[in-house]
């Protein structure tokens, strides 16, 4: 099993969710996060004063999937989240050794 984490622009969340549902992903966790990458934030003006915004608002989507679905999930997230602008986000893939559904006690891929 694999865990795919995607940090994306917030306004692309619905497109990413829809793309994952079309692939048959049955669940996901979504968190509001803040961070910066190469763009190092940006400056804004408020009431005539310039200030720096160092941590930009993003959304993190986490899904657990069978190992064989990783390529399709990455492709779907990439297509749905891409705006071709700086700050589109990142995708991280990690191995998950065990999953347990608390309610039923199911383990492994059956618990997804």
Buried (B, 14 or more C-beta within 10 A) or exposed (E): BBBBBBBBBEEBBEBBBEBBEEBEBEEBEBEEEEBBBEEEBEEEEEEEEEEEEEEBEBBBBBBBBEEEBBEBBBEBBBEBBBEEEEBBBEBEBEEEEEBEEEEEEEEBEEBB
